[in-house]
Amino acid sequence: MTHRVEAQARRARGGASVTGMAGVLLWLGLAVVGGSFLHAAYGKYASLASPAYAMFVARHGWLWCHLAGGSVGVVLGLVQLLTQRWPRLWRVHRVSGRVYFAAMLVAMVGAIGLIATSPAPMGIRVAFSATLLAWLVTGGAGLVAILRRDVAAHRRWMLRAYLVTLAPAVFRLALAGVVAQGIAPSPSLIAWMLWGSWAVPLLVYQAGKWATGSTVRRDARTAAA
C-alpha cells in the first residue's frame, strides 16, 4: 500500500511539473507573438506619412481607437496570464483585468467603426466581424464565470479570449507565410485567413485540453486499479 501511495504521489508531482512547464512555454510563446506584433504595428503606423496609414486618413480616429485599445489588451493579457496563479498578486490581477476588459471594449469600438467604413469586400468585413464576436463570446464567458466565482472556468475562458486577442498577430504571420510562398492573397483567401487566425488557435487549445484530460483520466484509472 505504501509503495502504491508513493507511486501516486510521484505521478502527481510529475504531472504538475509537466503542466507547469507547458504553461510557462505557452506564456513565452504568446509573449513572443504579441511582442513581435506590437513592434510591427508600431513600425507600420509610427509615421503619418507611411503608406499603411494613408488608407486610414479619412477614418484615423477609428484606427487609433482600435490600435490603442488593442495594444493595451495585448500587454495586459500577458499580465493576466502571468498573475492568475499567484495569490499574492490577486490585486494586480483584478485591477489589470478590469483595465484589460475596458481596453478591449475600446478596441472593439474602433473595430466596429473601421468595419462600417471599410471599402473591403463583404467577405473580409464579415470575417473581421466574426473575430470581434468571438472575443465578445469568450471574454463575456470569462467575465460571467468570475462573477459566479468559478475560477477554473474563468481561467479557461480568458485564455481563449486572449488567443482571440492575438488573432491579428496570427493573421500577420499567416499572411507573411503566404506571400513568402509567392502567392498573391486574394480577398477570399484573406477572409479565410482572418477566420482561421482565431478559430485554429482555439481548436488547437481545445484539442490540447482534451488530450490532457484523457491522460489525467487514464492515470486516475490506473492508480485506482
trRosetta pair geometry for C-beta under 8 A, 3 or more apart (Angstrom, degrees):
i j d omega theta_ij theta_ji phi_ij phi_ji
1 4 5.7 -55 -152 33 33 112
1 5 6.5 32 152 -18 67 104
2 5 5.8 -55 -150 36 32 110
2 6 6.3 30 153 -17 66 107
3 6 5.7 -55 -146 39 31 111
3 7 6.3 34 154 -22 65 106
4 7 5.7 -54 -148 35 31 112
4 8 6.4 32 153 -19 64 104
4 223 7.8 123 178 -158 95 72
5 8 5.7 -54 -150 36 31 111
5 9 6.4 32 152 -20 65 105
6 9 5.6 -53 -148 36 33 113
6 10 6.5 35 153 -20 65 103
7 10 5.7 -52 -149 34 33 111
7 11 6.5 32 152 -17 64 105
7 223 7.9 -177 104 -117 98 87
8 11 5.7 -55 -149 37 32 111
8 12 6.3 34 152 -21 65 106
8 223 5.0 81 -108 -139 106 125
9 12 5.6 -53 -148 35 32 113
9 13 6.4 30 155 -17 66 104
10 13 5.8 -54 -147 38 32 108
10 14 6.1 31 154 -19 65 109
11 14 5.6 -56 -145 39 30 112
11 15 6.2 32 156 -20 65 106
11 219 5.9 175 166 -166 136 127
11 223 7.0 -145 60 -75 153 119
12 15 5.8 -54 -146 36 29 110
12 16 6.4 27 155 -17 63 106
13 16 5.8 -55 -147 38 31 110
13 17 6.2 33 153 -22 65 107
14 17 5.6 -54 -147 35 30 113
14 18 6.4 29 156 -17 65 105
15 18 5.8 -55 -148 37 31 109
15 19 6.2 30 155 -18 66 108
15 215 8.0 169 -124 125 112 114
15 216 7.1 96 -156 -101 146 84
15 219 7.0 -165 -71 71 139 176
16 19 5.7 -56 -146 39 31 112
16 20 6.1 32 155 -20 65 107
17 20 5.8 -54 -146 36 28 111
17 21 6.4 26 156 -16 63 107
18 21 5.8 -56 -147 38 30 109
18 22 6.3 32 154 -20 65 107
19 22 5.7 -55 -148 36 30 112
19 23 6.4 33 152 -21 64 104
19 212 7.6 88 -103 -149 98 132
20 23 5.6 -53 -151 33 32 113
20 24 6.6 32 152 -19 65 103
21 24 5.6 -51 -149 34 35 112
21 25 6.3 32 154 -15 66 106
22 25 5.8 -56 -146 40 31 110
22 26 6.2 35 153 -22 65 107
23 26 5.6 -54 -146 35 30 113
23 27 6.4 30 156 -19 64 105
24 27 5.8 -56 -150 36 29 110
24 28 6.4 27 154 -16 65 107
25 28 5.7 -54 -146 38 32 111
25 29 6.2 34 154 -21 65 107
26 29 5.7 -56 -149 36 29 112
26 30 6.3 26 155 -15 65 107
27 30 5.8 -56 -148 39 30 109
27 31 6.2 33 153 -23 65 107
27 78 7.2 106 -163 -148 89 83
27 81 5.6 177 -111 126 102 127
27 82 6.5 104 -152 -81 142 77
28 31 5.5 -53 -146 35 31 114
28 32 6.4 33 155 -20 65 103
29 32 5.9 -53 -150 33 31 110
29 33 6.5 26 154 -14 64 107
30 33 5.8 -56 -146 40 33 109
30 34 5.9 26 158 -14 68 112
30 77 7.9 -107 158 118 131 110
30 78 6.6 176 114 -99 110 91
30 81 7.1 47 74 43 153 168
30 162 6.9 28 -157 139 145 123
30 166 6.6 -122 -148 -59 87 157
31 34 5.9 -58 -140 44 26 106
31 35 5.8 25 162 -18 64 114
31 78 5.6 84 -95 -127 84 136
32 35 6.0 -57 -138 40 23 109
32 36 6.2 20 163 -16 61 111
33 36 6.2 -60 -147 37 23 106
33 37 6.4 22 156 -19 60 111
33 166 5.7 52 119 -164 125 135
33 169 4.9 110 162 138 93 140
33 170 7.2 12 -170 -67 134 69
33 173 7.5 -56 -137 -36 98 140
34 37 5.8 -60 -150 36 29 111
34 38 6.4 27 157 -17 66 106
34 74 4.5 165 -160 -176 114 108
34 75 7.5 165 152 -73 131 43
34 77 7.4 -164 -107 69 155 116
34 78 6.3 -151 62 -51 159 121
34 166 5.9 -85 -78 -106 86 109
34 169 6.1 -97 -94 -57 42 164
35 38 5.9 -54 -147 35 31 108
35 39 6.4 31 155 -18 65 107
36 39 5.7 -54 -149 37 32 113
36 40 6.3 31 153 -18 66 107
36 169 7.2 107 76 -152 87 115
37 40 5.7 -56 -147 38 32 109
37 41 6.2 31 155 -20 67 107
37 74 7.0 -140 79 -134 119 156
37 166 7.3 171 0 -148 158 79
37 168 6.5 116 -165 103 138 92
37 169 3.5 -81 -66 -104 146 102
37 172 6.1 147 -117 33 94 148
38 41 5.7 -53 -143 37 31 111
38 42 6.3 34 156 -21 64 104
38 71 5.9 98 -125 -133 107 91
38 74 6.0 -174 -62 94 114 151
38 75 7.6 56 -79 -58 156 92
39 42 5.9 -53 -150 33 29 111
39 43 6.6 24 154 -13 62 107
40 43 5.8 -58 -150 40 32 109
40 44 6.1 32 152 -24 66 110
40 172 6.5 135 95 179 156 156
41 44 5.5 -56 -145 35 31 113
41 45 6.2 -13 171 16 68 109
41 67 6.6 172 168 -141 130 108
41 71 7.3 -151 91 -85 146 104
42 45 7.0 -80 -138 54 21 79
42 46 5.4 43 167 -61 66 106
43 46 6.0 -25 -121 -2 22 119
44 50 6.6 151 174 148 45 157
44 52 4.7 -23 176 57 94 168
44 53 7.9 150 143 -44 71 81
45 50 6.5 -139 -112 54 31 144
45 52 6.1 -95 -76 101 69 120
45 53 5.4 116 -134 -75 73 102
45 63 7.6 -170 -136 157 145 123
45 67 6.6 -96 72 -112 163 161
46 50 7.3 87 55 -31 59 139
47 50 4.4 115 75 -37 95 96
47 53 7.0 -147 94 6 58 141
48 53 5.7 -125 -147 123 39 158
49 53 7.4 53 47 59 10 126
49 54 8.0 20 -171 -65 34 95
50 53 4.6 87 64 8 90 102
50 54 7.1 -138 98 -22 48 83
51 54 5.4 -43 -152 13 37 122
51 55 7.8 33 160 -17 61 93
52 55 7.1 -60 -174 25 33 102
52 56 7.9 3 143 5 61 111
53 56 5.8 -77 -162 48 48 102
53 57 7.0 79 144 -65 76 74
53 60 7.5 33 -170 -110 92 108
53 63 7.9 134 -136 139 73 163
54 57 6.0 -15 -160 -31 40 111
56 59 5.6 -84 -162 70 70 78
56 60 5.3 105 133 -89 93 62
56 62 7.8 -129 -161 69 108 90
56 63 4.4 56 177 -54 146 150
56 114 7.9 -26 -124 -120 111 105
57 60 6.0 -7 -143 -45 26 109
58 117 7.9 -149 107 163 103 135
59 62 4.8 -17 164 30 99 116
59 63 6.4 111 113 -24 77 95
59 113 6.8 178 -173 144 116 104
59 114 6.6 139 132 -106 135 63
59 117 5.0 158 -92 101 154 151
60 63 5.2 -55 -148 38 42 117
60 64 6.1 34 159 -16 75 104
61 64 6.3 -58 -145 39 27 101
61 65 6.3 30 155 -20 62 109
61 113 7.4 -68 97 141 88 159
62 65 5.6 -57 -148 37 30 116
62 66 6.3 28 156 -18 65 108
62 110 4.9 138 -174 -155 60 69
62 111 8.0 160 177 -48 101 12
62 113 3.4 -143 -116 104 125 125
62 114 4.8 170 138 -56 128 73
62 117 6.8 164 10 32 161 131
63 66 5.9 -61 -152 37 28 108
63 67 6.1 19 156 -13 67 111
63 110 6.8 126 -93 -173 6 118
63 114 6.6 94 -78 -87 61 118
64 67 5.6 -52 -135 43 34 108
64 68 5.8 36 163 -21 68 108
64 110 7.4 -140 75 -124 35 138
65 68 6.2 -55 -141 36 21 107
65 69 6.4 11 163 -7 59 113
65 106 6.0 -131 -176 169 84 86
65 107 7.4 169 138 -108 69 31
65 109 6.0 -77 154 92 134 96
65 110 3.3 178 97 -80 95 111
65 113 7.0 59 58 33 138 138
66 69 6.4 -64 -146 44 23 103
66 70 5.8 18 162 -15 63 118
66 107 5.3 70 -148 -154 52 64
66 109 8.0 -148 -76 76 68 58
66 110 2.9 -151 -53 115 72 131
66 111 5.2 111 -115 -57 119 64
66 113 7.7 -140 -44 53 109 101
66 114 6.0 -12 -37 -19 151 134
67 70 5.9 -61 -138 43 24 109
67 71 6.0 27 163 -24 64 109
67 107 8.0 144 -12 -120 9 89
67 110 7.3 -115 1 145 52 164
68 71 6.1 -55 -146 32 24 109
68 72 6.7 18 158 -11 60 107
68 103 7.8 -124 129 -151 70 92
68 106 6.7 -56 92 128 97 131
68 107 7.6 -155 76 -82 56 76
68 110 7.8 137 39 -42 84 155
69 72 6.0 -60 -151 39 31 108
69 73 6.1 32 152 -22 66 111
69 103 4.6 163 -155 178 69 64
69 104 6.2 143 163 -94 107 16
69 105 7.2 -119 -155 67 142 41
69 106 3.3 -174 -87 89 131 96
69 107 3.1 -149 102 -49 116 73
69 108 7.4 -97 118 2 151 54
69 109 7.5 111 -17 38 162 90
69 110 6.3 176 25 9 123 125
70 73 5.4 -56 -146 37 32 116
70 74 6.4 36 156 -24 67 100
70 103 7.6 -179 -49 152 15 99
70 104 7.6 71 -97 -113 50 58
70 107 4.1 113 -56 -125 71 134
70 110 7.9 -97 -22 63 101 135
70 165 7.5 163 -149 -165 78 85
70 168 7.2 23 -172 18 145 146
71 74 5.9 -48 -149 29 31 110
71 75 6.7 22 156 -10 63 106
72 75 6.0 -61 -151 41 32 106
72 76 5.9 14 161 -5 70 115
72 99 7.0 -100 163 150 123 100
72 100 7.5 -163 133 -112 89 49
72 103 3.7 -126 92 -139 120 149
72 106 8.0 34 45 57 130 129
73 76 6.2 -61 -132 47 26 99
73 77 5.8 37 163 -32 63 108
73 100 5.9 95 -126 -157 65 73
73 103 4.7 -170 -57 109 78 115
73 104 4.5 93 -103 -74 135 83
73 107 5.9 -56 -10 -15 139 149
73 165 5.3 -143 140 -148 117 128
74 77 6.0 -53 -148 27 22 115
74 78 7.3 21 154 -15 55 102
74 165 6.3 175 -88 149 61 115
74 166 7.0 100 -121 -88 94 74
74 169 7.8 107 -121 -38 130 130
75 78 6.1 -60 -167 32 33 108
75 79 6.8 30 143 -16 66 105
76 79 5.0 -47 -148 35 47 117
76 80 6.2 56 150 -26 70 98
76 96 5.0 -170 -155 -180 104 98
76 97 7.8 173 159 -84 115 28
76 99 5.8 -143 -123 95 162 102
76 100 4.1 -154 114 -85 127 94
76 103 6.5 127 28 28 138 147
77 80 5.5 -48 -150 31 33 116
77 81 6.6 29 153 -14 64 104
77 100 6.1 122 -68 -142 60 129
77 161 7.9 -146 -126 107 119 90
77 162 4.2 142 -173 -122 128 110
77 165 5.4 -178 -66 76 161 163
77 166 7.9 -146 95 -44 158 93
78 81 5.8 -55 -148 38 33 108
78 82 6.2 31 154 -20 66 110
79 82 5.7 -61 -146 38 30 111
79 83 6.1 6 165 -3 68 115
79 92 7.4 -110 170 151 113 105
79 93 7.8 -172 139 -107 86 55
79 96 4.8 -92 111 171 132 158
79 100 7.8 -157 61 -65 105 122
80 83 6.5 -71 -139 45 22 94
80 84 6.2 40 163 -53 62 103
80 93 6.4 95 -132 -146 59 79
80 96 6.0 -156 -69 111 76 113
80 97 5.7 97 -110 -88 114 80
80 100 5.9 -7 -47 -45 132 164
80 158 6.4 -110 144 158 137 135
80 162 7.3 -165 70 -71 125 133
81 84 6.1 -36 -141 -1 26 119
81 158 7.9 -171 -77 121 75 108
81 159 6.9 87 -105 -100 109 82
81 162 6.6 -34 -51 -20 121 174
82 86 8.0 -9 140 3 63 123
83 86 5.5 -77 -154 44 56 108
83 89 4.2 -113 -150 120 106 130
83 90 7.6 167 156 -87 105 29
83 92 5.3 -122 -142 95 160 109
83 93 4.1 -160 114 -75 119 95
83 96 7.1 101 35 44 146 138
84 93 5.9 127 -88 -134 49 138
84 155 5.8 122 167 -113 146 105
84 158 7.8 169 -94 80 146 141
86 89 4.3 37 96 23 115 110
86 90 7.6 -151 98 -48 63 62
86 93 7.8 163 61 -43 84 126
87 90 5.8 -14 -162 -36 44 112
89 92 4.5 -43 -174 41 85 119
89 93 5.7 94 124 -28 85 96
90 93 5.3 -52 -145 38 36 116
90 94 6.1 38 155 -24 68 104
91 94 5.8 -52 -145 34 30 110
91 95 6.3 22 159 -12 65 107
92 95 6.2 -59 -144 41 27 103
92 96 5.9 17 163 -9 66 115
93 96 6.2 -60 -137 45 22 104
93 97 6.0 30 158 -28 60 112
94 97 5.7 -56 -150 31 25 116
94 98 6.9 24 155 -18 60 102
95 98 6.0 -54 -156 32 33 109
95 99 6.6 26 151 -12 66 106
96 99 5.6 -55 -147 42 37 110
96 100 6.0 48 150 -29 67 104
97 100 5.4 -49 -145 31 31 117
97 101 6.6 31 156 -17 63 101
97 158 8.0 -48 -131 -129 109 147
98 101 5.9 -52 -152 34 32 109
98 102 6.4 29 151 -16 64 107
99 102 5.6 -56 -147 40 34 112
99 103 6.0 35 154 -22 68 106
100 103 5.8 -55 -145 36 27 110
100 104 6.3 22 158 -15 63 108
101 104 5.9 -59 -147 38 29 108
101 105 6.4 31 154 -20 64 105
101 139 6.9 145 -119 -180 86 123
101 143 6.9 79 -111 -84 141 122
102 105 5.8 -55 -151 34 31 112
102 106 6.6 33 150 -18 64 103
103 106 5.6 -53 -153 35 34 113
103 107 6.4 36 148 -20 66 104
104 107 5.3 -47 -145 36 38 116
104 108 6.3 37 153 -20 66 103
104 135 6.6 -145 179 164 126 135
104 139 6.5 -162 112 -112 155 163
104 165 6.9 -77 -110 -105 121 110
105 108 5.7 -53 -147 37 32 110
105 109 6.6 39 151 -23 64 99
106 109 5.7 -49 -151 30 33 113
106 110 6.7 32 151 -14 63 103
107 110 5.7 -57 -156 39 33 111
107 111 6.3 35 147 -22 67 106
108 111 5.1 -47 -142 35 39 116
108 112 6.3 45 155 -24 66 98
108 132 5.5 117 -138 -146 99 104
108 135 6.9 -152 -82 83 123 133
108 136 7.3 94 -128 -65 158 98
109 112 5.8 -49 -151 30 31 112
109 113 6.7 29 151 -15 61 105
110 113 5.7 -57 -153 37 34 111
110 114 6.3 31 153 -18 68 107
111 114 5.6 -55 -145 38 33 110
111 115 6.1 32 156 -19 67 106
111 128 6.8 -163 -175 166 105 108
111 132 5.4 176 114 -88 142 122
112 115 5.9 -55 -145 37 28 109
112 116 6.1 26 157 -19 64 111
112 132 7.1 109 -67 -142 76 163
113 116 5.8 -58 -144 37 28 110
113 117 6.3 0 165 4 64 113
114 117 6.4 -74 -143 50 25 92
114 118 5.9 46 156 -56 65 104
114 128 7.8 -103 100 165 105 153
115 118 5.6 -40 -142 2 28 122
115 125 5.2 118 -160 -153 90 91
115 128 5.2 -170 -97 101 112 130
115 129 5.9 108 -154 -67 158 86
115 132 7.7 -81 -29 -18 150 145
118 124 7.6 -117 137 102 143 110
118 125 5.7 173 72 -92 131 107
118 128 7.8 95 -2 31 165 158
120 124 4.2 -79 151 79 127 134
120 125 5.6 154 83 -50 105 86
120 187 7.4 160 -173 -135 87 112
121 124 5.2 92 64 8 77 101
121 125 7.3 -150 99 -2 40 90
121 187 4.5 55 23 -175 142 148
121 191 7.6 -74 86 -56 112 124
122 125 5.6 -60 -147 41 36 110
122 126 6.1 38 156 -22 71 105
123 126 5.8 -53 -146 35 29 111
123 127 6.4 30 153 -20 63 106
123 187 6.1 110 63 145 120 102
123 188 6.2 -6 115 -105 164 59
123 191 4.1 -46 142 -87 104 159
124 127 5.6 -53 -149 35 33 113
124 128 6.5 34 152 -17 65 103
124 187 5.9 -89 -40 -163 113 90
124 190 5.8 1 -103 105 110 115
124 191 5.0 -113 -82 -81 54 89
124 194 6.8 113 -145 -7 65 154
125 128 5.7 -50 -148 36 34 112
125 129 6.3 36 151 -20 64 106
126 129 5.5 -55 -148 37 33 114
126 130 6.4 38 151 -25 65 102
126 191 7.3 30 64 -147 92 119
127 130 5.6 -48 -149 30 33 114
127 131 6.9 38 151 -21 61 99
127 190 7.7 177 56 123 159 72
127 191 4.4 -177 -34 -153 143 72
127 192 7.8 -95 -106 -46 143 17
127 194 3.6 90 148 90 129 132
127 195 5.3 -92 -136 -49 102 78
128 131 5.7 -50 -157 29 35 113
128 132 6.8 36 148 -17 65 103
128 194 6.3 -58 -63 -174 56 146
129 132 5.6 -52 -153 35 37 114
129 133 6.3 36 150 -18 68 106
130 133 5.5 -53 -146 39 34 112
130 134 6.2 41 152 -26 66 102
130 194 7.6 114 58 127 109 103
130 195 6.3 7 88 -107 148 79
131 134 5.6 -50 -148 30 31 114
131 135 6.9 28 154 -16 62 100
131 164 6.7 159 -166 -169 74 95
131 167 5.2 -169 -144 106 121 162
131 194 6.4 -89 -42 172 123 94
131 197 7.2 -4 -102 76 124 109
131 198 5.5 140 -124 -6 83 142
132 135 6.1 -57 -157 34 31 106
132 136 6.6 30 149 -18 65 107
133 136 5.5 -54 -148 36 36 113
133 137 6.3 35 155 -20 68 105
134 137 5.9 -55 -149 36 30 110
134 138 6.3 16 160 -6 66 110
134 164 4.8 -167 117 -127 108 137
134 167 7.7 98 76 -55 137 151
134 198 5.2 128 103 128 162 148
134 199 7.7 -119 -107 -69 152 69
134 202 7.7 -123 -169 -41 128 150
135 138 6.1 -61 -139 46 31 100
135 139 5.3 20 167 -8 70 118
135 161 6.0 80 -148 -150 69 81
135 164 4.5 -174 -81 121 76 134
135 165 6.6 93 -115 -68 121 63
136 139 6.2 -55 -126 49 20 103
136 140 5.5 23 166 -21 59 117
137 140 6.0 -57 -138 39 18 110
137 141 6.3 19 159 -19 58 108
138 141 5.8 -54 -147 35 28 110
138 142 6.5 29 153 -18 62 105
138 157 5.7 178 -172 -172 69 79
138 158 7.9 139 152 -98 93 23
138 160 4.3 -134 -149 111 130 106
138 161 4.0 179 118 -76 108 71
138 163 7.9 -92 169 52 170 91
138 164 5.6 153 37 0 145 139
138 202 8.0 -128 -81 -108 141 127
139 142 5.6 -54 -150 35 34 113
139 143 6.4 34 152 -20 66 104
139 157 7.6 148 -100 149 17 100
139 158 7.4 60 -118 -113 58 62
139 161 4.1 100 -72 -127 71 138
139 164 7.8 -108 -33 62 94 133
140 143 5.6 -53 -148 35 34 112
140 144 6.4 33 154 -17 67 104
141 144 5.8 -52 -146 38 32 111
141 145 6.3 38 153 -25 64 106
141 153 7.8 -100 154 158 95 103
141 157 4.4 -140 102 -142 100 144
141 160 7.9 -2 67 67 125 133
142 145 5.6 -53 -147 32 31 115
142 146 6.7 21 159 -12 65 104
142 153 7.9 -171 -117 131 51 73
142 154 5.4 85 -161 -152 72 61
142 157 3.5 -167 -72 105 78 111
142 158 4.1 108 -140 -62 148 74
142 160 7.6 -172 -53 52 114 94
142 161 5.6 -73 -7 -16 142 136
143 146 6.3 -59 -149 37 30 102
143 147 6.4 30 153 -18 65 108
144 147 5.7 -58 -148 37 32 113
144 148 6.4 22 155 -10 66 109
145 148 5.9 -66 -154 44 29 104
145 150 4.5 -87 -168 73 82 104
145 151 7.9 143 144 -86 103 11
145 153 4.0 -144 -142 104 135 105
145 154 4.0 -172 105 -71 116 68
145 157 5.6 152 1 20 143 139
146 149 7.0 39 -171 -86 40 29
146 150 7.3 -105 -78 55 29 61
146 151 7.1 56 -111 -100 74 51
146 154 4.1 77 -63 -111 84 142
148 153 8.0 -5 72 63 118 134
150 153 4.2 8 129 32 118 116
150 154 6.1 148 93 -25 68 88
151 154 5.4 -56 -146 35 32 117
151 155 6.4 33 157 -21 66 102
152 155 6.0 -53 -154 31 29 109
152 156 6.7 26 152 -16 62 106
153 156 5.7 -55 -150 37 35 111
153 157 6.2 26 158 -13 69 110
154 157 6.1 -62 -145 42 26 104
154 158 6.0 19 161 -15 65 112
155 158 6.1 -60 -141 40 26 105
155 159 6.4 28 159 -20 63 105
156 159 6.0 -58 -155 33 28 109
156 160 6.7 26 149 -16 62 106
156 209 7.6 59 -137 -107 117 145
157 160 5.4 -52 -152 36 37 114
157 161 6.3 40 149 -22 67 102
158 161 5.2 -44 -143 35 39 116
158 162 6.4 40 154 -20 65 100
159 162 5.7 -52 -149 35 33 109
159 163 6.6 39 149 -22 63 101
159 205 7.0 172 126 -154 112 145
160 163 5.6 -51 -153 31 35 114
160 164 6.7 32 150 -14 64 102
160 202 5.9 54 -145 -120 95 97
160 205 6.6 -178 -95 96 76 157
161 164 5.7 -56 -155 38 36 110
161 165 6.4 46 144 -28 66 101
162 165 4.9 -41 -147 28 42 121
162 166 6.6 34 155 -13 66 101
163 166 6.0 -59 -153 40 31 105
163 167 7.6 66 141 -56 57 77
163 198 6.7 121 127 -147 85 74
163 201 4.4 -168 -175 126 119 129
163 202 5.9 151 106 -70 142 69
163 205 6.2 -103 -61 -32 162 145
164 167 5.4 -8 -166 -32 46 115
164 198 4.6 43 -120 -143 71 127
164 201 7.9 -168 -64 75 46 125
164 202 7.3 25 -62 -59 87 115
166 169 4.7 -47 -171 39 79 119
166 170 6.0 82 130 -24 87 96
166 201 7.4 87 78 -51 109 176
167 170 5.6 -55 -144 38 35 110
167 171 6.1 39 155 -22 67 105
167 194 7.7 58 163 -163 116 60
167 197 4.2 97 -166 123 80 106
167 198 4.0 -27 -97 -62 124 97
167 201 7.7 -137 -90 23 70 133
168 171 5.5 -53 -145 37 33 115
168 172 6.4 39 154 -24 65 102
168 197 7.2 67 -70 157 18 148
169 172 5.7 -49 -150 30 32 114
169 173 6.7 30 152 -15 63 103
170 173 5.8 -55 -152 37 34 110
170 174 6.3 32 151 -18 67 107
170 196 8.0 -130 132 116 121 74
170 197 4.2 152 90 -155 108 82
170 198 7.3 153 52 -63 141 47
170 200 7.6 -173 168 63 146 111
170 201 6.3 -118 -81 -37 161 125
171 174 5.6 -56 -145 39 32 110
171 175 6.1 33 156 -21 67 107
171 193 5.7 109 -138 139 82 101
171 194 5.9 24 -112 -101 133 55
171 197 3.9 -25 -60 -93 84 151
172 175 5.8 -55 -146 36 28 110
172 176 6.4 29 155 -19 63 106
173 176 5.8 -54 -148 36 30 111
173 177 6.5 32 152 -20 63 106
174 177 5.6 -55 -152 35 32 114
174 178 6.5 33 152 -20 65 103
174 193 4.9 177 114 -155 137 116
174 196 7.0 127 -110 92 168 118
174 197 6.4 -126 9 -87 139 90
175 178 5.7 -52 -149 34 34 111
175 179 6.3 30 155 -15 66 106
175 185 6.3 -29 -139 -54 87 159
175 190 7.5 31 -102 -117 110 81
175 193 6.4 113 -67 147 77 161
176 179 5.9 -55 -146 39 31 109
176 180 6.2 35 153 -24 64 108
177 180 5.6 -53 -146 34 30 114
177 181 6.7 28 154 -18 61 104
178 181 5.9 -61 -159 34 32 110
178 183 4.9 -77 178 70 83 117
178 185 5.5 74 117 -73 143 103
178 189 7.1 140 -151 154 157 132
178 193 7.4 -81 -28 -80 143 147
179 182 7.8 58 177 -66 37 15
179 183 7.0 -105 -90 61 27 68
179 185 7.0 -50 -66 -23 80 106
183 189 7.7 -141 145 -178 122 169
185 189 4.9 -135 -155 90 73 123
185 190 5.2 88 157 -61 118 88
185 193 7.5 -40 -144 0 129 143
186 189 4.7 94 51 8 76 103
186 190 7.0 -138 93 -6 39 87
187 190 5.6 -54 -146 36 32 113
187 191 6.4 35 154 -22 65 104
188 191 5.6 -51 -150 33 33 114
188 192 6.5 32 152 -17 65 103
189 192 5.7 -53 -149 37 34 110
189 193 6.3 33 153 -18 66 106
190 193 5.7 -56 -148 38 31 110
190 194 6.4 36 152 -24 64 103
191 194 5.6 -52 -151 31 32 114
191 195 6.7 32 151 -16 63 102
192 195 5.7 -52 -153 35 35 112
192 196 6.2 28 153 -14 67 110
193 196 5.6 -57 -141 44 33 109
193 197 6.2 50 155 -42 66 98
194 197 5.8 -40 -148 12 29 118
195 198 7.6 -88 -178 44 31 82
195 199 5.6 -1 157 0 73 130
196 199 5.6 -71 -121 53 34 100
196 200 4.7 30 -175 -22 80 115
197 200 7.2 -7 -92 30 9 104
197 201 7.7 0 162 -3 39 110
198 201 6.3 -59 -151 41 35 106
198 202 6.3 32 156 -18 67 112
199 202 5.8 -62 -151 40 30 111
199 203 6.3 29 155 -19 67 108
200 203 5.7 -55 -145 37 31 110
200 204 6.3 32 156 -19 66 105
201 204 5.6 -54 -144 37 32 111
201 205 6.2 34 156 -20 66 105
202 205 5.6 -52 -147 36 31 113
202 206 6.3 30 155 -18 65 107
203 206 5.7 -54 -145 38 31 110
203 207 6.3 33 154 -20 64 105
204 207 5.7 -53 -147 36 30 112
204 208 6.4 33 152 -19 63 105
205 208 5.7 -56 -152 35 31 112
205 209 6.5 33 150 -20 65 103
206 209 5.5 -49 -149 34 35 113
206 210 6.4 36 152 -20 65 104
207 210 5.6 -52 -148 36 33 112
207 211 6.3 32 153 -18 66 106
208 211 5.7 -54 -144 38 31 109
208 212 6.2 30 157 -17 66 107
209 212 5.9 -57 -145 39 28 109
209 213 6.1 28 156 -19 64 109
210 213 5.8 -56 -146 38 28 111
210 214 6.4 31 154 -22 63 105
211 214 5.8 -53 -149 33 30 112
211 215 6.6 30 153 -19 63 104
212 215 5.8 -56 -152 34 33 111
212 216 6.4 31 152 -18 66 106
213 216 5.7 -53 -146 36 33 111
213 217 6.2 31 157 -17 66 106
214 217 5.8 -56 -147 39 30 109
214 218 6.2 31 155 -20 65 108
215 218 5.7 -56 -147 37 29 111
215 219 6.3 28 155 -17 64 107
216 219 5.8 -57 -149 38 30 110
216 220 6.3 31 153 -21 64 106
217 220 5.6 -53 -148 35 32 113
217 221 6.5 32 154 -18 65 103
218 221 5.8 -52 -150 35 32 109
218 222 6.4 32 151 -19 64 106
219 222 5.5 -53 -145 37 33 113
219 223 6.2 33 155 -19 66 105
220 223 5.8 -53 -145 37 31 110
220 224 6.3 31 155 -19 64 107
221 224 5.7 -56 -147 37 31 111
221 225 6.4 32 154 -21 65 105
222 225 5.8 -55 -151 33 30 110
